[in-house]
């Protein structure tokens, strides 16, 4: 899936992968990447400066880490991200946003955890899932290997799956 996949191929891989428990992934920072499936959001997070996620404990999760122009990584409050623009603004239109992250950092930044991890059943397997505190979003994870997770975002009102990969920072 390095060069993309159809949603059906991504689902087939996701369903074939083993579950991962919350206790196995609460070890810090994870770098993210998207899986291109033709989803309207393809390219959106990466182009906007998304870095990944931070799992410190089951109740202490930062669901969105961004990297500023200076390379500094900081947690963003998901409520301050205009998700309603996803799929409506061309990905190239996000480059100015990425360049402005240094200026926007004080407005977007949070110091409070904005999600939790729980083991939950999804598509027939119990696995770790990240539940956003203030948005109707659950990210469900499956294990690719000890340092790689395949995730799918389950968001109320989103008709198509959005797949992503997380790599454990070492």
FENHU-V568757 format. One record per residue. RES is the residue in three letters. PHI is phi as a letter, one per 20 degrees, with the letter a starting at -180 (* if undefined). OMEGA is omega in radians with two decimals (* if undefined). Layout:
BEGIN
RES & PHI & OMEGA
RES & PHI & OMEGA
END
This chain:
BEGIN
UNK & * & 3.13
UNK & g & -3.13
UNK & d & 3.12
UNK & o & -3.11
UNK & a & 2.98
UNK & f & 3.08
UNK & f & 3.13
UNK & f & 3.11
UNK & f & 3.12
UNK & f & 3.08
UNK & f & -3.13
UNK & f & 3.10
UNK & f & -3.14
UNK & g & -3.11
UNK & f & -3.12
UNK & e & -3.09
UNK & f & 3.11
UNK & f & 3.08
UNK & f & 3.02
UNK & c & -3.11
UNK & e & 3.13
UNK & g & -3.08
UNK & f & -3.10
UNK & e & -3.06
UNK & d & -3.13
UNK & e & -3.06
UNK & c & 3.08
UNK & o & -2.97
UNK & e & 3.09
UNK & c & 3.10
UNK & e & -3.06
UNK & d & 3.02
UNK & b & -3.13
UNK & e & 2.98
UNK & d & -3.12
UNK & f & 3.13
UNK & c & -3.05
UNK & n & 3.12
UNK & f & 3.12
UNK & g & -3.14
UNK & e & -3.12
UNK & g & 3.11
UNK & n & -3.04
UNK & f & -3.08
UNK & f & -3.10
UNK & f & -3.12
UNK & f & -3.11
UNK & e & 3.10
UNK & o & 3.12
UNK & g & 3.08
UNK & d & -3.10
UNK & r & -3.05
UNK & c & 3.12
UNK & c & 3.12
UNK & d & 3.13
UNK & d & 3.02
UNK & a & -3.12
UNK & f & -3.10
UNK & d & -3.09
UNK & c & -3.05
UNK & c & 2.97
UNK & d & -3.05
UNK & f & -3.11
UNK & c & 2.99
UNK & d & 3.09
UNK & c & 3.10
UNK & d & 3.13
UNK & f & 3.14
UNK & f & 3.12
UNK & e & -3.12
UNK & n & 3.12
UNK & f & -3.12
UNK & d & -3.10
UNK & b & 3.11
UNK & f & -3.13
UNK & d & 3.05
UNK & f & -3.09
UNK & g & 3.12
UNK & f & -3.12
UNK & e & 3.12
UNK & e & -3.08
UNK & f & -3.11
UNK & f & -3.13
UNK & f & 3.11
UNK & e & -3.11
UNK & g & 3.14
UNK & n & -3.14
UNK & d & 3.13
UNK & d & 3.11
UNK & f & -3.11
UNK & g & 3.13
UNK & f & 3.10
UNK & f & -3.12
UNK & e & -3.12
UNK & g & 3.09
UNK & f & 3.10
UNK & f & -3.13
UNK & f & 3.14
UNK & f & -3.11
UNK & e & -3.07
UNK & g & 3.10
UNK & f & 3.13
UNK & f & -3.10
UNK & f & -3.06
UNK & g & -3.12
UNK & f & -3.14
UNK & f & -3.06
UNK & e & -2.99
UNK & f & 3.00
UNK & c & 3.03
UNK & d & -3.11
UNK & e & 3.05
UNK & g & -3.08
UNK & c & 3.11
UNK & b & 3.10
UNK & c & 3.03
UNK & d & 3.06
UNK & b & 3.00
UNK & e & -3.14
UNK & b & -3.13
UNK & e & 3.11
UNK & b & 3.13
UNK & l & 3.00
UNK & n & 3.13
UNK & c & 3.00
UNK & e & -3.11
UNK & b & 3.12
UNK & f & 3.10
UNK & b & 3.11
UNK & d & -3.10
UNK & d & 3.12
UNK & f & -3.13
UNK & f & -2.96
UNK & c & 3.13
UNK & c & -3.14
UNK & e & -3.07
UNK & c & 2.97
UNK & c & 3.02
UNK & d & -3.12
UNK & d & -3.03
UNK & d & 2.96
UNK & c & -3.07
UNK & e & 2.95
UNK & e & 2.99
UNK & b & -3.05
UNK & f & -3.08
UNK & d & -3.10
UNK & c & 3.09
UNK & c & 2.95
UNK & d & -3.13
UNK & c & 3.01
UNK & c & 3.12
UNK & e & 3.07
UNK & d & -3.09
UNK & c & 3.10
UNK & g & 3.12
UNK & n & 3.11
UNK & e & -3.03
UNK & f & -3.09
UNK & d & 3.12
UNK & f & 3.05
UNK & d & -3.07
UNK & d & 3.10
UNK & b & 3.13
UNK & c & 3.04
UNK & c & 3.10
UNK & d & -3.13
UNK & f & 3.03
UNK & f & 3.11
UNK & d & *
END
